[in-house]
Amino acid sequence: MTTGAAPSHDHEPTPGPIDPPPGFTTCATPTLPVIVPEAFGDWDATQRAGYLARRHANAAEALTMGFAYTCLTTAGESDTERDPWHTAAAMIGAALGSSRHVAHRLITTAIELTERLPRTCALLVAGWIGLAAAHTIADETALVADEHIDALDTVIAAGLAPTRRRMHPPQSGPLRKMLTKMITACDPVAADARAEQARRNTDVEMTALRDDCAQVTAILTAEDALEVISRVDVLARTANADDPRTVGELRAAGLLALSRGWTCLPTPQGAHPSDTAAQPSARRIVLHAYTDSGPDGATGSLTLTGYGSVTNHTAAQLAAGATIRSHDLAHLADADTDAARRYRPSDAVALFCRGRDGTCVFPGCTTPAEKADLDHIIPFDHADPESGGHTTSDDLGCLCRTHHRLKTEGVWAYFRRSDGSYTWVHGPNHPTRDSATRLVTEPTGPLADHAPPVHPETSRRQQKAAENGRTCGNGSTTPRHRPHVRDRRNTEHRRLRDRARHRRTDTTQVVRPVGSPVPDEKPPF
């Protein structure tokens, strides 16, 4: 397949100039060559513009994937001991402002298409398919054995490539069906292993919505999903005829009843219909909420940890049964206390730091602060707590486990500025270390307005330590030995293939009496 510059048409609409906001400027970039059909010249201007916009977007996504693969290669060549996967993911997240999950998936797809599916990769480079399709193809083909991958790449490229009749690539649903059929025909063991792997990806997640609502998403096996839905439907049908709730509300109430172990629907107010003490007993969970009190003592907006800001209606309901704790920020930042010389932060310090940062403070990372570590920006000195970093709100930052490890191993370093923002610099072990690098992130938690350190000299001390490479854990930049991500993935793939192969070969022979009909034969009458 060849690519070439797209035909030019004088009457095609072109985007107008962009007026950059403060802090930004414009940068000219070369036009990406993309593939177009022979009939392109016969289309109207609007159709041509839309087609080229889609193809150029796809080709630009190919550059993003190529950038991810370059980061992985650079990280591996600069350090043979440290896992290049995590180092590259941090480089990608910092450059693209993307989450750790997005960076890891980009690396996975880059490896699959660059190293194993070059013909399919050419379709992405030509702008024919986009990154979403590339992710799908990489996911579906990851378990195909190396001896089959070249033939499969040829089949996939032929099935996707543009033809006189195929003016656009297939959508996500048809693409998955096509890939399943091709993989089953080419490597049935891989298809079986993929089915088992899919069952290992079951999960339940919550996504915050507006108006004090949230969406709970569950990925279950088909049989488990049918069981849950059936139980919810049975409970929903137990509602009285005069129940004012909609069918959707009854099904949601049925799911809540299952979570509480009830065999009946809760009332519209969420209580047990016959046991008034059942609801408080069921809700034995701790909800952390943050609020500010104004000068007159009036309570401001309330933020529920793990969800976000809630309305006054929900805040009043939560406050009715809440235990209020108030903490003095100056005390949390005081380095001359016994708590500041202990390694583990107090509950008050931990809650404030998580409420302040909101997420992991590495650029692009979206890991909630509640699931992150509390990192001593200047490492805590266990031998002499007086001289090391203190366990105070000024000296702690929220980092997910991956970025915490990279900071400890000297790949990255950071410090808190006097305005409360975080500045990240290259550590002594960064693959492309540049002392001029400065990446700034802002706290996003409900207490972000209180982010500036109480003691400004803390910021100066942290900056000096970070720029001099002295924020590594205990001064050591040696990585702790652990199997690399690529090795762990390859081991898991081999295990899944071995299990699938064993299931296909371990068939039990059924011995039947002579003359007895086999199940597929017609009855003898």
N, C-alpha and C positions, 0 to 999 in steps of 0.2 A: 504494500500500500504506500502511496506517495502523498505528500501534502504539498500544497502550494499556496501562494498568496491569494487571497480572495479577490474576485473581479471587482474593479472599482466602478462606481456609477455616480455621475456628478449630481444627480437629482436625489440621492439618498439623504434622508435626514441625519444630521450629525448632532451630538449633544453639545450644548453650550458650555462656555467656560465656567469653572467652579471658583467661587470666591472663598478662598480658604479662611477658616476662623483664626483667631489669635493663637499663635504657637505653631501654626502649620503653614506650609507652602506647597506649591505644585512641583511635580517631577515628571518630565516626559518619559514615556516608556515605549519600547518598540511594539509594533503590531504583531500579534501572534499568527503564524500561518495555520489555517484550518482547512478541513476538507469540505467541499461543497459538491452537490450533484450537478450533472451536466445541464439539467433543466433550470439551474439557478438563474440564468439570464432571462428566462421567460417569466419569472415571477414579478409581482408588483413590488414597489419600493418598500411597503410596509412588511410584506412577507420576507423579503430579503433582509431587512434590518433586524427583524425578530430572529430569523434563523442564524445570522451572524452573531447576534448578541449571545445566543445560547451556545454556539460553538466556541466563541471566544472565552466565555465563562468556563466551559469545560477544559479548554486548553490551559487557562490560567490555573485551574485546579490541578492539572498535571504538573505545573511548575511547583505548586505547593507540595505535592507528593515527592517530587524530585528533591526539593529542599529538605524534606524530612529524611530521605535516604542519605543525603550528603551529611547531615548532622550525625546520623548513626555511624557512617563511615569515619568521619572525623573523630568522633568520640572513641571509636575502637582503635584507631591508629595512634592516638595520643596517649592512651592508657590501656595496657593489656590486662591489668588486674581489675580495675573498676568496671562494673557492668555498663556498657555503652548505651544500653537501652534506656535506663533511667536518666543518664546524663543527657542523652539526645532529647528525650521527652521534655526535660527542663529547658533545654535550649529552644525547642519548638514552642513551648508554652510561653516563654518570655518574648520570643520574636513575634508570634501570632496573637498573643493575648488569649490563648485557648486553654481549656481545662486539661488536667492530666489525662482524663479519659479520652478526649479528642486527640491529644498528642500520641498516646499509646496506639490508638486505632490507626492513626495516620502512618505510624512506623510499621505496624503489622501489614497494612495494605501495600506500602512501599516495598517491603521485602518480598511479598508474594508476587506482585506484578513485575518488579524489576528483575528478580532472580529466577522466577519460575514461569512467568506468563508473559514473555516479551511481545508476542503477537497481540495479545489483548492490551498490553500496555501501550502499544502503538496507536490503538484506537482512542485511548485517553489523550495521548500527546496530540493527535490530530483533531481533538475537540469533538469527536463523534459521541463518546460516552462521557459521563461526568464522574465526579468523585463518589457520589452515592452508589452508582452502579459498580464502580471499582471496589468499594467496600463490600458490596454484596458478593461479588465474584471472589474476592479474597477470602471471605468468611466460608463460602460454600466449598471452595477447592482446597482449603488448608490441610485437610486430612488425606488428600489424594497422594499416593506413593510417587516417589520421584520417577520411577520407571514408566509411569502412566501420564505424567504431567505434560510432557511435550505433545503427545497425541491429543490430550484433552485441550491444551492451549490452541492447537490447530482447529479443533472442532468448535470451540467457543468463539474464536475470532471469525470463523466462517459464518457461524450462526448470528453474530452481531454485526458484521461488516455491512456497510451501506450497499444497496443494489439499486437498479432502476426503479424497483417497486418499493424498496424500503428506504423511505426518505427520513425516518427518524428511528432512533434506537428504541427497543422495547421498554415499557414501564417496569416498575419494581416487581409487581406480581407476576406478569408473564416471564420476566427475566429469571426469577427464582424457579418457576416451573421448568423452564428450559434447562437451567443448570442442573436441577435434580435429575431430569431425564438423561442428560449427557453424562453426568457422573455415575449414575446407576449402570449405564451401558458400558462405560469405560473402566470403572473401578468399583464394583458393587461392595467391596469391603469398606471403602471410604464412605459410601452412602450409609451403611449400617453404623459405622463409627460416628458419623455426623449426627445421626438420630440419637445415639446415646449421649453425645456431647450436648445436644440441645436440651436434654432433660436435666443436665447439670447447671443450666443457666436459669433455672426457675428462681423467681425472686418476687418480693413485694416492696413497692416503693410508694412514697407519698409526694405529691406535687401541690404546692400552695396555689390556690386560685383566689379570685377576688371575693369580696363580700363575706369574709370569714368562713370560707369553704375550702376544702382540699379534695384532691383526687387521689384515691388509692388505686394503684395499678398493680395487678398480680399477673405474673407469667407462670402458669402452671402446666402440668401435663394435661392432655385432653381429658383423661378420665377423672383427674382430681378437679379440674375446672367444672366438669359436668356435675360432680358431686356437690361442690359448693353452691353452684347456681340452683340445683334442685332443692337443697336445704333452704336457701333464701326464699325461693318461690313458695315452698310449703309454709314457711312462717308468714310470708306476706298474705297468704290466703286465709290465715286465721283471724284477720282483722274483722271487726264488726261492720255490718252494713252501713252504719251511720258514722264510721270513722272518716274524718275530714281530709285525711292525707291522700295524696295522689299515689298511683301505682309505684312511681319511682321512689317516693318517700317511704312507702311501705317496704320496698326491697332494701333500701338503705337501713331502715330500722331493723330489718331481719338480719342483715350482716352485723349490726351492732349487737344484737341479741346473741348471735353466735360467738362473738368475741367475749361476751360476758358469761357465757355458759348458760344462758337462759333458754327455756323451751317455749317462751311466749314473747310476743312483741312488746317493746317498751311503749309507754304512753307517748303522746306527742311532745310531752315535756322531757322525755328521756328516762322516766322513772319506771320501776317495776309496777305492773298493775295491781299487785296484791301485797307487796312487801316494800314499804317506804324506805327501809334501811338498805335495800339491795343495791341501789345505785352508788351511794358513797362507798360501800364495801367493794363494788366492782372497780371503782376508779382509784385504785391504790397505785397511782403513778405520780411522779413529781414533774410539775410544769414550771419551768423557769420563765419569768417575765421580767422585763425591765421597764422602768418608768422614771420620768423626771418630775419633780415637784417644783412648781414655780415659787417665786418669792413669797407669795401669800399662802403657800401650802397647798394650792390647788394641784391636782394630779394632771399631768400632761398625757400624751399619747402612750398607749401600752403596746409593747411588742412581745409576742409569744415566741420563745426560743424554738427554732425548728420550723416556724411558720412565717412570722413577720408581724407587721402592725395589724391590729384588730380594731374594730369600731368600738364606740362607747358602749353599745349594747352588749357585746361579748365581754368587754372589759369589766362591766358592772357584774356580770354573772361570775366571772373568774374571781373578782375581788371579794365577792361575798363570802367565799370559803377559803381565801388565801391567807397564808402567814407572811406578814410583811417584815422584811429585814432591810435596814438602812446601814450603809457603810460610808465612812469618811474617806474620800479619795486621798487626802494627804497622808492618812495612816497607812493606806495600801501601798503608797510609794515610799514610805519611810524605810531607809536602809539601816537605821540604828535600832532594829528590833530583833528579838529572837527569831521571829518568823522569817525575816529576811535572810537569816543565816542557815535556814533549813532548805534542803534541796527541793522538797515537794511543796508547792504553794498551798496556802490555806484555801478553804472553800470560797472565802470572800474575794481573794485575789484572783482565783481561777474564774469565778463567775464574772468579775469585772472585765478581765482580759478577753474572755470569749464574747461578752456582750459588746465590747469595744471593737474588736476586729471583725466579727461576723463570719469570716471565712479564713482559710489559710492565706497568709499575706504575700505568698510568692506570686509574681505576675501571672495573671490568667487563671490561677487555681481557684476552683469553686468549692473545694471541700469545706463543709460547714465547720465552724470553729468548735462545735460540740464534739466533733469526731477527730479533731486535730490535737497534736501535742502542744504543750506550753514549753517553748524553747527559751533557754537563757541566751540572750543575744551575745553577751560575753559569757563564755562557759563558766559554770559553777565550779569552784575549786573545792573539791571534797576534802583535800588535805588542810587547806587554810581558807575557810569560808570568808574570812575578813578581806582577803585580797582578790578573790574571784568575783564573778558576776553575782549580784544579789537577787534573791527571790522576791522581787517587788513588781508592781504594775508597770513601772518605768523600764524594767530590765527584761520583761517577758514579752514574747510574741507568739501568735498561733501559727504553727506550721503542721501540715499533714506529714505523715510518717516518711513519705518519699523525699519531700523537700527538706525535712528535718535532717535526714541522713545525708543528703547532698551538702547541706550547710556544714554538718559536723565533719564531713570528709574533705572540706576545703574546696569544693567545686564552686560554691557560691558563698557570699557573705552579705550581710545587711545591717542596717542601723536605723534607729528611729530619729527623725529630724525633730526640731523644736516645735514644728507645727503639727506633729502627730503622724505625719506620713512616713512611709518606709522607703528607704533607698537601697537598691540591690546593686552589688558590684561583683566582678569576677573574683573568685577565690584563687589561691595558688595552684589548684589542680584543674582549673577550667581548661577545656581543650583549645579554646581560642582566646586565651587571656589577653584582655585589653584594659589597662588601668584607667582609661577614659570612660568606660562603660558606666552609665548611671540609669537605672530603671526605677521608676517611682510608682508605688502603689498606695492607695488610700484605704484606711479602715472603713468597713461598710456596715458595721454592727449598729444597733440602736443607741449605743453609748459612744458613737464616733465623735460626737461633739466634745467629749472629754478625753480625746486621744492625746493632745499635747502633754508631754511629760511634766510632772510637777516640778522636777529638778532639772533645768536645762543643761546642767553640766553632764548629766547622764548621756545626752545625745553626743556631745563632743567626745566623751570617752569611748562610746560605741563606734563612732565614725573613725577615730584613730585606730582602734583595734581592727575594724573591718578592712580598712585600706592597707593595713600592714600585715594582713593575713593571720591575725591572732584570734579569730573567732571559731577556730576548729575545736572540736571536742578534746579537751585535755592537751591541746597543742598537737594532736596527732592527725595526720591526713591520710593514714593508711586505711584502705577499705577493709571492712570486716568480710571475711571470706564467706560467700554464699553462691549457690548456683546462679548463673546468669539467666535472665528472662528467656532468651532464645533457647538455651539448653533445657530449661524447664518446660517450655512449650513443645520442643521436639520429643522430650521424654514422655509427656502426656499424650502426644499424638501417637507415638509408638504403642503405648499402653492401650489406647482406645482401639487401634487397628488390630492389635493382638487379641483383644477380647472379642471384637467383631469377627475375626477370622476363626477363632475357636468356636463361637456360636454357630457359624456356618458349616463347620466340619463335624461338630459334635452332634450328629443326628442319630437318634435311636431307631434301630430297625425293629419293626413290628412283625412278629411271627404269627401267621394265621393258619388255621387248619386247612388241609388240602381240600379244594373244592369250595371254600367259602368265598363269597363275592367281595371284591374290593369296593370301597365306598363310592368310587366314580362310575361303577357299572350299574346298568339298569337292573331292577329286580327281575328274577327269572319267571315272570308270568305276564 
